[in-house]
Amino acid sequence: MEASILFFRACLALLALPIYLLSFLGIWQPFCKKVFFPFFLEHFSAIHEKKAKKQKQELFRNLPDFRSPSGELKLLEIGTGCGANFQFYPPGCKVTCTDINPNFQQGLLRSMNKNQHVHYERFLVAAGEDLHQVPSGSVDVVVGTLVLCSVHDVNGTLKEALRVLRPGGAFYFLEHVVADRSSWKYFWQQICYPTWKLVFDGCCLTREIWKNLEQANFSELNLHHLSIALPWTPIQPHIVGLDPRPSPHALSQPVPFSLTERADTNPSHLTSAQPKVLY
Ligand SMILES: C[S@@+](CC[C@H](N)C(=O)[O-])C[C@H]1O[C@@H](n2cnc3c(N)ncnc32)[C@H](O)[C@@H]1O
């Protein structure tokens, strides 16, 4: 297994040799951040949106439940990219967009123009691990989709999400994750891992992000494993859910998300009556 992974990794690296050479010369990373990845992400987002639309609709349906007592919903998104989630936010929602890469303006503008029901408050060029511009306890909801695969420090990012959330707020997530170790998908991920990370701006295929979420200090993790139909890609296994921050006033925290349909298997696997962490 190990030898065959190494062999196929080398074959893939050979195919991507020009990119490895550009990387060696220090040309690829800036080109990737400025030109390739913004272009790629806008097109990929359109495909991912088609495949994950239903799951995102279900996930974000109960966002209004986290409005503050004043009726406002202040939402901060980590790694906004081209704004693929704006369409799912409720009207009047006040959004702070953050991303470590400032080169998504064109895609972002297109998405903002399409989604004028949302109030865009701020755009911060910031890493998820360091949101010091955002005061503690100042937002109702933090959203991260397809971002914990790319951050340098998953636990640090979750810690920052917890810090900026008000008590009783929630962290919403949809992330691709490592596949089951006995599956071909895992084998495929192991082959693609180094080249994928280089080509797609640091995206890691092999993270067990649910473990970081389980260990983070939220109050009641509501997490589902699912497969998004992205054939031939190594990013089919996903996790989706939300994680509320403990509220000092509530005796029990409402957990309003229940995924009723799963792309790959029997829908009855995924209801809130099941244990909170499913595979
Ligand atoms: C695959 S894209 C996903 C974009 C968007 N969330 C979506 O669902 O389409 C990953 C995004 O995370 C951003 N990113 C990577 N590392 C980050 C970090 N440490 N902090 C914040 N954003 C980061 C990238 O610049 C990119 O916009």
The ligand as an ORCA input file, in Angstrom:
! r2SCAN-3c Opt
* xyz 0 1
  C     -11.528     26.598     -0.639
  S     -11.648     28.282     -0.266
  C     -13.300     28.381      0.390
  C     -13.914     29.745      0.233
  C     -15.352     29.867      0.731
  N     -15.416     29.739      2.156
  C     -16.237     28.865      0.063
  O     -16.880     28.055      0.758
  O     -16.336     28.879     -1.183
  C     -10.642     28.488      1.181
  C     -10.570     29.926      1.595
  O      -9.912     30.015      2.861
  C      -8.983     31.083      2.809
  N      -7.954     30.844      3.818
  C      -6.891     30.013      3.760
  N      -6.185     30.060      4.901
  C      -6.828     30.921      5.713
  C      -6.596     31.398      7.022
  N      -5.561     30.969      7.748
  N      -7.462     32.292      7.544
  C      -8.523     32.726      6.815
  N      -8.788     32.318      5.579
  C      -7.959     31.431      5.026
  C      -8.480     31.084      1.379
  O      -7.876     32.300      1.022
  C      -9.771     30.803      0.629
  O     -10.490     31.959      0.381
*
